[in-house]
Amino acid sequence: MALFNKEPEKNIRTDASVRPQTGQAVPVPPPAPVLENRSAPPPRQTTSAPMEARAYLDQGSKVSGKLSFDGPARIDGHVDGEITAKDSVMIGESAVVTAQIKTASIVVAGKVSGDITASQRIEIRPSAKVVGNLTAPVLVVHEGAVFEGHCAMQPEGAREDRKLTTVYPKEERMVAQAGGQKQA
């Protein structure tokens, strides 16, 4: 190939109007081999992990304040503040996030300090370090990940609106209402 050489390549035709005469053999390059990886399973599509981020903060990014995402997002930079996302969020290995995070689902591979609330799923990868409370119906913590905090595997609304309700049979209800004394 003559990328840096001043002499043009000898095997390349530059004139498209040159046609071989009848009876001449035209060299045809062999087809490229088809490589199949039969050991790898087909890619699965899930709503929990971001397949392709529409918003991206690269390693050189530093953001302070409130971030809001409507679609999938990936963060590889530094964020300090609050993150709200309607879709999935991916915190990359190089990310350092100090924020309260509310999202549908999140995958953490970097460092996060702050509470994370997800309506669908939280996944903490082996390279992650998370310090804060987690709330999600599905929680996955991979071996090697560091997690310091409390976790609740229920939606936040159910946790906040939770009240102690005791159901008694009819006879016991009368006893409970009378403060332990049976009413006639």
Contacts in CASP RR format, 6 or more apart in sequence:
PFRMAT RR
TARGET T0000
AUTHOR 0000-0000-0000
METHOD contacts of the structure
MODEL  1
MALFNKEPEKNIRTDASVRPQTGQAVPVPPPAPVLENRSAPPPRQTTSAP
MEARAYLDQGSKVSGKLSFDGPARIDGHVDGEITAKDSVMIGESAVVTAQ
IKTASIVVAGKVSGDITASQRIEIRPSAKVVGNLTAPVLVVHEGAVFEGH
CAMQPEGAREDRKLTTVYPKEERMVAQAGGQKQA
1 9 0 8 1.000
2 8 0 8 1.000
2 9 0 8 1.000
8 14 0 8 1.000
20 26 0 8 1.000
45 51 0 8 1.000
47 88 0 8 1.000
47 104 0 8 1.000
47 105 0 8 1.000
47 120 0 8 1.000
48 88 0 8 1.000
48 105 0 8 1.000
48 107 0 8 1.000
48 120 0 8 1.000
48 121 0 8 1.000
48 123 0 8 1.000
48 138 0 8 1.000
49 88 0 8 1.000
49 90 0 8 1.000
49 105 0 8 1.000
49 107 0 8 1.000
49 123 0 8 1.000
50 72 0 8 1.000
50 73 0 8 1.000
50 74 0 8 1.000
50 87 0 8 1.000
50 88 0 8 1.000
50 89 0 8 1.000
50 90 0 8 1.000
50 107 0 8 1.000
51 72 0 8 1.000
52 72 0 8 1.000
53 72 0 8 1.000
53 73 0 8 1.000
53 74 0 8 1.000
53 90 0 8 1.000
54 69 0 8 1.000
54 71 0 8 1.000
54 72 0 8 1.000
54 73 0 8 1.000
55 69 0 8 1.000
55 71 0 8 1.000
55 72 0 8 1.000
55 73 0 8 1.000
55 74 0 8 1.000
56 73 0 8 1.000
56 74 0 8 1.000
56 75 0 8 1.000
56 76 0 8 1.000
57 63 0 8 1.000
57 73 0 8 1.000
57 74 0 8 1.000
57 75 0 8 1.000
57 76 0 8 1.000
57 77 0 8 1.000
57 79 0 8 1.000
58 76 0 8 1.000
58 77 0 8 1.000
59 76 0 8 1.000
59 77 0 8 1.000
59 94 0 8 1.000
60 77 0 8 1.000
60 78 0 8 1.000
61 76 0 8 1.000
61 77 0 8 1.000
61 78 0 8 1.000
62 77 0 8 1.000
62 78 0 8 1.000
62 79 0 8 1.000
63 77 0 8 1.000
63 78 0 8 1.000
63 79 0 8 1.000
63 80 0 8 1.000
64 79 0 8 1.000
64 80 0 8 1.000
64 81 0 8 1.000
65 80 0 8 1.000
65 81 0 8 1.000
65 82 0 8 1.000
66 81 0 8 1.000
66 82 0 8 1.000
66 83 0 8 1.000
66 84 0 8 1.000
67 79 0 8 1.000
67 81 0 8 1.000
67 82 0 8 1.000
67 83 0 8 1.000
67 84 0 8 1.000
67 99 0 8 1.000
68 83 0 8 1.000
68 84 0 8 1.000
68 85 0 8 1.000
69 83 0 8 1.000
69 84 0 8 1.000
69 85 0 8 1.000
69 86 0 8 1.000
69 87 0 8 1.000
69 89 0 8 1.000
70 85 0 8 1.000
70 86 0 8 1.000
70 87 0 8 1.000
71 85 0 8 1.000
71 86 0 8 1.000
71 87 0 8 1.000
71 88 0 8 1.000
72 87 0 8 1.000
72 88 0 8 1.000
72 89 0 8 1.000
72 90 0 8 1.000
73 85 0 8 1.000
73 87 0 8 1.000
73 88 0 8 1.000
73 89 0 8 1.000
73 90 0 8 1.000
74 89 0 8 1.000
74 90 0 8 1.000
74 92 0 8 1.000
75 83 0 8 1.000
75 89 0 8 1.000
75 90 0 8 1.000
75 91 0 8 1.000
75 92 0 8 1.000
75 95 0 8 1.000
75 97 0 8 1.000
76 92 0 8 1.000
76 93 0 8 1.000
76 94 0 8 1.000
76 95 0 8 1.000
77 94 0 8 1.000
77 95 0 8 1.000
77 96 0 8 1.000
78 95 0 8 1.000
78 96 0 8 1.000
78 97 0 8 1.000
79 95 0 8 1.000
79 96 0 8 1.000
79 97 0 8 1.000
79 98 0 8 1.000
79 99 0 8 1.000
80 97 0 8 1.000
80 98 0 8 1.000
80 99 0 8 1.000
81 98 0 8 1.000
81 99 0 8 1.000
81 100 0 8 1.000
82 99 0 8 1.000
82 100 0 8 1.000
82 101 0 8 1.000
83 89 0 8 1.000
83 97 0 8 1.000
83 99 0 8 1.000
83 100 0 8 1.000
83 101 0 8 1.000
83 102 0 8 1.000
83 103 0 8 1.000
84 101 0 8 1.000
84 102 0 8 1.000
84 103 0 8 1.000
85 101 0 8 1.000
85 102 0 8 1.000
85 103 0 8 1.000
85 104 0 8 1.000
85 106 0 8 1.000
86 103 0 8 1.000
86 104 0 8 1.000
87 103 0 8 1.000
87 104 0 8 1.000
87 105 0 8 1.000
88 103 0 8 1.000
88 104 0 8 1.000
88 105 0 8 1.000
88 106 0 8 1.000
88 107 0 8 1.000
89 101 0 8 1.000
89 103 0 8 1.000
89 105 0 8 1.000
89 106 0 8 1.000
89 107 0 8 1.000
90 106 0 8 1.000
90 107 0 8 1.000
90 109 0 8 1.000
91 97 0 8 1.000
91 106 0 8 1.000
91 107 0 8 1.000
91 108 0 8 1.000
91 109 0 8 1.000
91 110 0 8 1.000
91 112 0 8 1.000
91 128 0 8 1.000
92 108 0 8 1.000
92 109 0 8 1.000
92 110 0 8 1.000
93 109 0 8 1.000
93 110 0 8 1.000
93 127 0 8 1.000
94 110 0 8 1.000
95 109 0 8 1.000
95 110 0 8 1.000
95 111 0 8 1.000
95 112 0 8 1.000
96 110 0 8 1.000
96 111 0 8 1.000
97 110 0 8 1.000
97 111 0 8 1.000
97 112 0 8 1.000
97 113 0 8 1.000
98 112 0 8 1.000
98 113 0 8 1.000
98 114 0 8 1.000
99 112 0 8 1.000
99 113 0 8 1.000
99 114 0 8 1.000
100 114 0 8 1.000
100 115 0 8 1.000
101 112 0 8 1.000
101 114 0 8 1.000
101 115 0 8 1.000
101 116 0 8 1.000
101 117 0 8 1.000
102 117 0 8 1.000
102 118 0 8 1.000
103 116 0 8 1.000
103 117 0 8 1.000
103 118 0 8 1.000
103 119 0 8 1.000
104 118 0 8 1.000
104 119 0 8 1.000
104 120 0 8 1.000
105 118 0 8 1.000
105 119 0 8 1.000
105 120 0 8 1.000
105 121 0 8 1.000
105 122 0 8 1.000
105 123 0 8 1.000
106 116 0 8 1.000
106 118 0 8 1.000
106 121 0 8 1.000
106 122 0 8 1.000
106 123 0 8 1.000
107 123 0 8 1.000
107 125 0 8 1.000
108 116 0 8 1.000
108 122 0 8 1.000
108 123 0 8 1.000
108 124 0 8 1.000
108 125 0 8 1.000
108 128 0 8 1.000
108 130 0 8 1.000
109 125 0 8 1.000
109 127 0 8 1.000
109 128 0 8 1.000
110 125 0 8 1.000
110 127 0 8 1.000
110 128 0 8 1.000
110 129 0 8 1.000
111 128 0 8 1.000
111 129 0 8 1.000
111 130 0 8 1.000
112 128 0 8 1.000
112 129 0 8 1.000
112 130 0 8 1.000
112 131 0 8 1.000
112 132 0 8 1.000
113 130 0 8 1.000
113 131 0 8 1.000
113 132 0 8 1.000
114 131 0 8 1.000
114 132 0 8 1.000
114 133 0 8 1.000
115 132 0 8 1.000
115 133 0 8 1.000
115 134 0 8 1.000
115 135 0 8 1.000
116 122 0 8 1.000
116 130 0 8 1.000
116 132 0 8 1.000
116 133 0 8 1.000
116 134 0 8 1.000
116 135 0 8 1.000
116 136 0 8 1.000
117 134 0 8 1.000
117 135 0 8 1.000
117 136 0 8 1.000
117 156 0 8 1.000
118 134 0 8 1.000
118 135 0 8 1.000
118 136 0 8 1.000
119 136 0 8 1.000
119 137 0 8 1.000
119 155 0 8 1.000
120 136 0 8 1.000
120 137 0 8 1.000
120 138 0 8 1.000
121 136 0 8 1.000
121 137 0 8 1.000
121 138 0 8 1.000
121 139 0 8 1.000
121 140 0 8 1.000
122 134 0 8 1.000
122 136 0 8 1.000
122 138 0 8 1.000
122 139 0 8 1.000
122 140 0 8 1.000
123 140 0 8 1.000
123 142 0 8 1.000
124 130 0 8 1.000
124 140 0 8 1.000
124 141 0 8 1.000
124 142 0 8 1.000
124 145 0 8 1.000
124 147 0 8 1.000
125 142 0 8 1.000
125 145 0 8 1.000
126 142 0 8 1.000
126 143 0 8 1.000
126 144 0 8 1.000
126 145 0 8 1.000
127 145 0 8 1.000
128 142 0 8 1.000
128 145 0 8 1.000
128 146 0 8 1.000
128 147 0 8 1.000
129 145 0 8 1.000
129 146 0 8 1.000
130 145 0 8 1.000
130 146 0 8 1.000
130 147 0 8 1.000
130 148 0 8 1.000
130 149 0 8 1.000
131 148 0 8 1.000
131 149 0 8 1.000
132 148 0 8 1.000
132 149 0 8 1.000
132 150 0 8 1.000
133 149 0 8 1.000
133 150 0 8 1.000
133 151 0 8 1.000
133 152 0 8 1.000
134 147 0 8 1.000
134 149 0 8 1.000
134 150 0 8 1.000
134 151 0 8 1.000
134 152 0 8 1.000
135 151 0 8 1.000
135 152 0 8 1.000
135 153 0 8 1.000
135 154 0 8 1.000
135 155 0 8 1.000
135 156 0 8 1.000
135 159 0 8 1.000
136 151 0 8 1.000
136 153 0 8 1.000
137 153 0 8 1.000
137 154 0 8 1.000
137 155 0 8 1.000
138 153 0 8 1.000
139 151 0 8 1.000
139 153 0 8 1.000
141 147 0 8 1.000
152 159 0 8 1.000
166 176 0 8 1.000
168 175 0 8 1.000
168 176 0 8 1.000
174 182 0 8 1.000
174 183 0 8 1.000
175 181 0 8 1.000
175 182 0 8 1.000
177 183 0 8 1.000
END
